[in-house]
């Protein structure tokens, strides 16, 4: 059984505790028999998971209340609890859930009333699958390096360029696309658009296989005409759209890693209690106890950082770049170590294809890269610490970070 005492921490309200427990029960019943994904089956599994998540009401948390969501605005603590719990049970279910949130998140935050009504109810009901198209071959963590262009042409923009590493690429019904409109150099010259997957000039050029299969693709835009009313926010405001969306969803990456780590710790504890070595349970060996202690410590520390970031975003500050970066960095790096230790405790069984800890070992690796690699999170944390020091104290961190528009 996972340790759920963290739900008594003051970050949460009664509805959050009920959400975690209700979702855990649902996962036990509905995710237990979902098979592991393979490249040839992953699209169908994702579509099925989106339908099931929508049917159970869990996608109500990824859209605002005006479009049928559970809360007036996106509640980051709920999103984190959902991702942690889904990730603990089935990594692809977590993926299917969060892509509906991330792909539709920019619309929730910056979309016109018309865009919200046209897309978000369909996202919540699982009728439209969403995607977030930011990364390029030469622009991943450095958003300001985006080179895809969008040129005004009458009542349209014409988009040309390429995007890569796009989750739900080839599966999505629409993409939130970031392109250079040139209002100013660097990050200030980007804009964000909602682009339907069947728009002429948008091609899925390549599906990308990865060690933990999920839909991933390279997209090419060649004279892709998008109506101006598909613009999110103001022209030249794309960097703001991207950063605000990532501030909301970056803590949830840490939450997913936390779910993976909790599952690995649970598996390791059960193994240590059942397996006998040298005439005694494995858990009585001091070296094994040391590993388990470090795993448990890492899990709790990650949870504190993740839910501090989520609580801060929900209750205190509009921008949480520092808190989100700390949560994402610590939780993903720690989960990698916890899962590796779990594999070690299982020995040969831990590297058998399809074993729970073997799957976790493959699933965790990408989380240290996407939505800002670990190295980039360190840059964010250091810049904000320096800015706070220069401003005269930690109380200035949020304002300093917002003023600088820290890049990811």
N, C-alpha and C positions, 0 to 999 in steps of 0.2 A: 504494500500500500504506500502511495506517495505521502510525504509529509505535507499536510495542508494547514499547519499551524500558522503559516505566514498570512493566511486570510484574516487572522485576528489583528494584524498590524493596523495602525491608524490611517494608513493610506486609503483604506477601503470603507465603503458604506454597505449597508445591508444588501442593497441590490447587487453589488459586486460579488458578495459572498454567495448569494443565491445563484447568480449566473455561473460561477465556477463550479458549484456542486451540480447544478442542473445539466450543464454541458458535459461534465465528466460522466454522468449517468448516460447521457445520450451517446457519447463516444463509445462507451463499453458496449452498448447495444448495436450501434450502427456502423462502427468502424472496425470492429474485431475481425470481420471476414473480408474486408477490402484487401485485394491482393497487392503485392509489391508492383510498382510500375516498371514497364519495359518500354523501349522506344516505340514499339509497334502498338502498344496498348495505352500509352500515357494520355493521349488526347481524349479517348473515350472515358477513361477513369476520371479525368478532370471535369469533363462535362457532367458526368454522373454525380460527382461530389458537389459541384456548384448547385445542381438541382436539389440534392438532398439537404445541403446547408440552407438553401433558400426555403425549401419546404418546411424545415424545422424552425424557421424564423431567425437563424443566426446571422443571416445577411442583413437583418434589420439594423445591425450595429454599424454598418459601413456607409450608411447614407443619413442625411439629416432628417429631423422629424417632419419637415414640410413635404418630404417625398416618401413618407411612410416609415421613417427610421425610428429607432427606440428613443433617442435623445434629440433635443433641439439641434445640438451640434455634435460632431464626432467626439465621443468620450474615449480618451486614450487609455484609461485604466481598463475599460471594458475590452478594447481592442487587444491590449496586452494579455489579459486573462484568457481571452478566446484563443489567441495564438499559442500561449503557453500550453493550454490544455489540449488543443488540437495537435500541437507538435509532439506532446508527450505520447499521444495515441497513434498518430499517423502523419508523417511529414507531408505527404501529398495533400491531405485534407487541409493542413495549415497553409500550404501554397495556394490551393484553390480559393480559400477564404481571403487571404491577404491581397491577392491580385484583384479581386473585386473591389477591395478597399483602396488600394494604391491607384489602380487604373481609373476609378471614379472619384478619388479623393480631390484631385485638382478641380473637378467640376463642382464638388460639394463646397469647396472653399472659394472658388473664383468664377464659377459659371454664371451666365445670365439665367434669369428665371426660365426662359425658354429651353436652354440647354439642360438645366436641372430636370425639367419635366420630361424632356425627350429621352434622357439617358438613365437617370438615377432610379426611377421605379423599375425599369427593366433590369438594372444591375441587382437591385434588392430581390427581385423575383426570380433571378437566375435566367432571364430570357436573353440578356446580352452579357457576353463575357468581355471583360475589360483588360487593358494593358497600358503600360507606362513606357513610352519610347523616348528615352533621354540619351543613353549611351551611344557612342560612335566608335569607330576603329581608333581614333586619336583623341577621344573625349569621353572619359568615363567619370572618374572622381572629379576631374577638372571641368566643371560645367561650362566655364567661360570659353573653353576651347571648341565648343560645338560649331561645326562648319556647314551643316545642312542649312539651306537658305529658303526663305519664304518671301517672294517678291509680289508686291501689290499689282494686280491687273484688273482694273475695274472693280467689280463687287466681289472679287475673289483674291486669294493669295495662291501663288504657284510655288509648290514645294519641290526642291531638288536636293538630293543627297542620299545618305545611307545611315541606318541605325543598326546596331548589333547588340548581342546578348539580351535581346528583348524577351522577357518572360511572357508567356502566352502568345508569342509570335507564331502566326499561322493558325492559331485557335481563336483569337479574339475577334469580336464583332466591331470593336473600335479601339483606337489608340489615342492616348494623350501624347502629342508630339511636340518637341521643342526644336525651334529653328531660328536661324539668325535673320532678323528683319532689319538690322542695321541702324536703329535709332541712335546708337552710340557704340563706341568700341567695347570689346570684351563682353562681360556679363550683362551690361546694361543694354545690349542690342539684341536680346533674345525675346521671342514671343512663344506662347503655347497655344496649341490648336487641338480640337477634337476632330479626328480623321476616321471616317468609317472605313472598315476593312475592304469594302467593295468599291472604294473610290478609284476611278481610272487613274493610272499612273503610280499606284501603290502596289508593289509586288513583294511577295515573300520569296526572297532570292535563295534562301538556304535555311534548312533546319539544322540545328547544332546539337549533336548528341553530347551528353555530359555524364559524369560518373553516377549521379543520382538523377535518373531521368525525370525531366519535366519539360513542357513545351517551351522551346527556346529557339529563336530565329534571328536571321539577318534580314532587314527590310531595305528595299530600295525605292526611292521616290524619284520619279522621272516625269516632270511636268504635271505633277499631281495638283489639281485645282480644288481648292477648299474654299467654300463661301466664307465671307468675312464674319458672318454671325457665328462661326465655329471657333472664333478667337476666345481664349480664356483670359479675363482681365484686360488690361490696356496693352496696346502695342508697345513693345519694349519691356513689358513687365514679366517676361517669362522666367527670369532668374528668381524673382520674388515668388512666382507660382511654384517653381521647383523646390525652393528652400522651405516654404511654408508646408508643402506637402510632405517633404522629408522630415521636417521637425515633428510632424504628427506621426509618421509611420516608422521612423528610425528606432524609437524605443521598442517598437513591436518586433523588430528583428532580434533585439536582445531577449525579448520574451520568448520567441520561438526557440532560440538557442537554450534558454533556461528550461523550456519543456523537454528538449532533447537531453539536456544534462540530467534532469530529474529522472527521466526514464532510464538512462544509463546507470545512475546511482542506485535506483530501485533494483535493476537487474543484477548489479554487482553485489548488493546487500543480500539478495536472495541466494546468489551463487556462493557467497562467503559463508552463509549459514548452513547450506546443504552439502557442499563439497567437503570431503574429509581428506586431509593430508597428514601423513606421519602420525596417524592414529587419533587425530583431533579435527574439529571443524576448522576449515581454512580461516575463518574469522578470528580464531584465537592466535594466529601468527601476528607478531608485532608489526612486521613489514606490511602485511595486508591491512591491519588496523590503521597504520599511518596513511596508506593510500585512501582508505575510506574516510578518514578524518579530513584529509585535504580536499577530497571530493565534496563532502558535506559543507565544509567551510566555503568553498568556491561557489556552490549553489546558493547558499544563503546570501553571500556578498553580492552575487549577481542579482538576486531578487530584490535586495535593498536598492541597488542602483537603478534597476529597471522601473520599479514602482515609484521611486522618488521622481524619476523623470516624467513618468506618466501623471502622477499627482500634480507635479509642478505645472505641466502643460494644461491640465484640466482646471486647476484652481488658482494659480499664481501668476503665470507669465505667458505672454503670447509666443515669445521665442524661447526655446530651450536647447539651443545648439550645444552648449557645454554639457548639460545633463544628459541629453540624448546621445552625444558622442561617448561619454563615459559609460553609459549603460550598454551601448552597442559594442564598444571595444571590450569591456571586461566580460560581458556575458558570452560573446562569441569565442573569445580566446580561452576563457575558462571552460566552456563546454567542450572545446577541442581536447583539452587536457583530461577532463573528466571522462569523456568517452574513450580516449586512448587508455586510460587506467582501467576502465571497465573491460576493454578488449584484453588487456594484460591479465586481469583477474580470471577471465574465462579461458585463457590459454588458447589451445588449438581451436576450440569451439568458437572463439571470438572472431576468427577470420573465415569461418564457413559461410559461404554465400547464402544470404537470406536470413541469417541469425539476427535478432534484434540489434545487438551492439554492432554487428558488421554493417547493417543498414544505416545506423546512426553515424558510424564512422565516415560513410560516404556522404550522408546528408549534411553534416555540419560544415564541411569544408567550404562550401560556397558562401556561407553566411559571413565568413571573415572577409569577403571580397565585395559582395553587392551592397548597394546603398552606402557606398563609401568604405573603401578598404581600411583595415586596421591602422595602417600607416597614416592614412588621411585623418582618421579620428584623432590620432596623436597630435597632428598639426593643429586641428581645431581646438583641442584642449589646451595646447601650449599657447596658441595665439590669444585665446580668451583669458588664460591665466596672466599672461603678460599685459594684456589690456586692462585687466582688473587691477593689477599692481600699479600700473601707470596712472590709473584713475583714482587710486587711493584706497582700494579695498574690494573684497569679494562682493560687496553689495552692488558694485558697479558692473558686474560681469554681464548681466542681461543687456543693459543699455549699451555697453561697449561692443558686445557681439552684434547687436542689431545695427549699430552705427556703421560697423565695418563691413557688414554683409559678408561674413566669413564664407569662403568658398569650400565646397566639398569636393 
